[in-house]
Amino acid sequence: MQTREGPQAFDLWRRQVRDGQRRGGAPGRSVRALGSLVPYAKYFPDFLTPSGERQDHALEDGIDRVLATPRRQLNHEIGLVAADGRTPFAGPALARGEREVLLLLGGLLRVYHEAFVAPVWEAMEAAVRADVSRRSRALLTDGIGGLLNTFSPMARWRSPVLEADYPVDRDMYLEGRGLLLIPSYFCWRRPITLVDRSLRPVLVYPVEKSAPLVSAAGQAELSRLLGSTRAALLQEAAVRAWGTTSQLAAKVGISLPSASQQLTVLRETGLLSSHRDGKHVLHAATPLGRRLLGGHFG
């Protein structure tokens, strides 16, 4: 929201958020308040990205962990934001861990998620699933070195060190703790990590974003234009780097012969490109297909 990076991936979503902000009310307040806590800068508070050691990733669990941040950590991290000359939401009161302010923060997180994240959740989830699938195949085929090599060019594996482009110069020593890799849709170009070295080492990295981030309502409009099956196939092909015929068929819930027929129509109309890779045929949305996905909703 605070940059113009990734216009093809994010501009439609940015427009939706700005429209909600202009309308005011709870969604607008959530944008302003959370934006002050997550500035476009070299630092934003670690407590807003709580440890991923627990496997329950439900929204309420994440909010509960944010609100359970120890007061000493709140005071330190809000102080770091303020030290850069910015005025974080409810600064001194939040730094003191006042219960009313924490409950208000939890409410803002819920409102923001419902208004601006939930409508595009399926598209984000599909991109993350495709990313995890691709990197898992590399791990199974080529081991840990093969997995880490998939992060090039944003990170380079030179055993025993993983070098990454980063806003500041720093070293992270695992000391036997392992590294938790976290795919992120809103990460852009280069990975990020936590500032507090005592927390579990994580690397939050950007997933591939080959299609605009559109809501389910936008997908419904596309369905009326192409037909629901072809629209779903095109959308799935766009959120993946490359997808096999069987993967796309399974995701959309149609038979393999039907998928092959519909994918042929999309390819012949220039919306899809396909190539054979061994036993599989891989499909991806063309620039024209991606423009249709984005431009039709603009």
N, C-alpha and C positions, 0 to 999 in steps of 0.2 A: 504493500500500500504506500510505502514511503519512497519508492524508487520507480523508475520506468523500465527496469530490467525485465527481460522475457516478455515482450509485448504479445507475441503470438500465444504464449501459454496463459498469460495472466490478465490481459487487458479486459476481456469480457467479465471476468470475475471482479476485477477492480471497479469496473463501472457499476456492477450490482452493489458493491459495498458502498461506493460513494453516493449512489442513489439512496441507499438506506440511511447513510449519515445525514444527507440533506433533509430527509423526511423527519429527522429528529427522533424523539421518543427513546425507548430503551436501547434499540439497536444503535442509534446514533451516539448515545452516551457511551456504549461499550466500545465503539471504535476509538473515540477520543481518549477514554481512560486507559485502555490497553495499549494504545499507540504510545502513550507517555511512559509506559513500563517496558516496552519493547522497541526502543529507538533503533533507527538504521544507523548503527555505530559499531565500534569494535567490541562493545560490551553490552549485554543485557543480562538481567539477573538469572542465576542458575536455578533459583527456586521455582521459576515458571516452567522449567523442564525437569520435573522430578525424576529420580532414578528409575531406570527400567528394569531393575532386578526382579520385581514382582511381575508375574505373567498376566495379571488382570489388567487389561488396557481399556476398560470401560471408561467413559467420560467421567462419571461420578467418582470413580476410584482415583482418577488423575486429579480432579479438583480437590478431593479430600486430602491427597498428599500435598498439594500446593498449600492448602489452608493449615496443614499441620507442621509447616516449616518452623523450626525453632526460632525464638525471638532473636537470639544472637546472630543467626544467619540473615534474618530479615533486616536487622539493623545494619549489618555490614554491607549487604548487597544493595539496599536502597541508598545507602550512603555513597556507594560507588557511582550509581546513576546520577545522584545529585552533584557529586564532585565534578562531573563533566559539564556542569552548568545547565542541566535539564531539570525540569520540575515533574517528578513522577507523581502519579495519581495518589492522593492522600498521603504524601510523603512521610512526614513525621509520625502520623498516626499508624500508617502501615508499618513503618520501621519499628514501632513499639509493639506491633502485633496485637493492636486493639481488636477485640472480638467483632465489634460491629463493622469495622472496616474490612476485616477478613471475610465476613459473611457477604458484604457488598461486593467484594472482589469475586467471590464464588458465583454470585448472581450474574455479574457482568460476563464471566467466562461462559456461563450457560446460555445467556442471551446471544452472545456473539456466535457461539457454535450453532445454535438453532437457526439464526438468521442468515449466516454467511458460509458456514462450513458444511452443515448437514445437507443443504441442497446439492452440493457437488461431491458428496462423500463417495458415491459409487464410482465416479470417474477417477478420483484420487486413489481409491482402493484398487481399481483395476490396474492403474499404472504401477502401484507398489507391488501387487502380485506378480506382474510381468517382470519387474526388476528382480524380485527375490527368486523367481523361477530361473531367470537367466544366470544369476550368480550362483545359484545352487547347482546348476548343471556344470558350471566351470569348476566348482569345488569337487564334485563327484568325479569329474573327468581328469582334472589336472592338480588336485590337491589345493593346499592353502596358497601356494604360489600362484596357481591359476586363478583362484578367487581374487587375490589382491591385484593381479594384473588387469582385471576387468575395470579397475578404477582409473586406469590411464585415460586421458592425460591429466585429470585433476589431482591424481595421486600416483606416485611411482614406487613400485616395490623393488628395493635394492637390499636383498637379504643381508642382515636381519632388521632393516629399517624401512618403514613406510614413510615416504616424504610426500607432503601434501601442500598445495598452495593454500595460504592462510593469511588473514588480515594482519597478524602480528607474528614476530619471530619467537617461537617457543618450542620446547621439547617436552614430549610426554613419555614417561618411563612406565612401562606396564608392571614391572616387578612381580611377574608371575600371576597378575590378576586377570589377564585376558583382555581382549578389546571387544566391546559390544558395538556391532555395526547396526545403525538405525536408518532405514530409508525414509526420506522426507520429500513430500511433494513440493513444499514451498521453499526448500533450500534451492539456491541458484548458483550454478557453476562450480562452487568449491565447498568442501565440507566444513563443518564447525564442530567444536567440542565444548565441554564444560570448562570453566575457569578454575574452579576449586580442585586442586590436585588430589585432595583426600577422597573425592567421590569416585565411583567406579568409572574407569576409562571408557569413554564412548566416542564414536565418530559418527556424527549425523551427516549423511551425504545426500545429494540431490538425485532423484530418480529421473529417468528420461521422460520428457514431456513433449510428445510428438503431435499433440492435438490440443486445441483450446480447452480450458476448463469450463464446461458448460453444465448447467443444472438439468435435472430430470425434465423440467418444463421445456427447456430448449430441445432436448431429445425428442419430446413428444411432437414438436413442430416439424422436426426432420422426418419423423415417421410418416407424417401426412404427405410429405413431398416424395419420399422414396418408397414408402411401404415399410411396415414395422420391421420385417426380417432383414431387408437390405440395410436399413438405417442402423439396426443393431450390429450387423456384421461390420459396417464401415466404422462405426464408433469403436468397436473392439479392435479392429485393425489399426486404428489411429492411436489408441492409448498404449499399444505394444510397440516395441521396436520392430519385431517381425513375429507373425503368428502363423502356425501351421493350420491347414484346413481343419484337422480334427480338433485343435484347440479352440478355434473360432466356433465350430459347430457345437462343441460341448458347452461353451460359455453362453451361446445364444439359445441352446436347447433344441436344435434341429438335427435331422439325420445328416450323415456325411454326404450322400448324393445330393440332397437339397442344398447343403452349404456350397458344394462345388458348383452347382448351377447358378446360385445367386452371386457367388464370388466372380464367376465368369462374366455375368452381366455388369457388375461393378468395374471389372477390369476393362471390358470392351467400351465402356463409357468414359474411361480415363480417370476414374475415381480411385482405382486400386492398381498396384503393381505387384507382380508375382514372379518368383524365381524358384527353381528347383535346387534343393540342398540335400544331396544324397537321396534318401527314401522319401523325403518330405518336400512339399511345396510351401514356401513361405510367402506371406502376404503382408503388405503395408499400405496405408493410405498414401496417395500421391499428394503433391502440393495442392492440386485442384480439389481433391477430396477433403483435405484439411481446411482449405478456404471455404468449402461448402459447409463444413461443420461449424466454422467460426462466423463466416460472413452471413449465413442465413439468420443467425441470431443477433447480429449486430444491430 
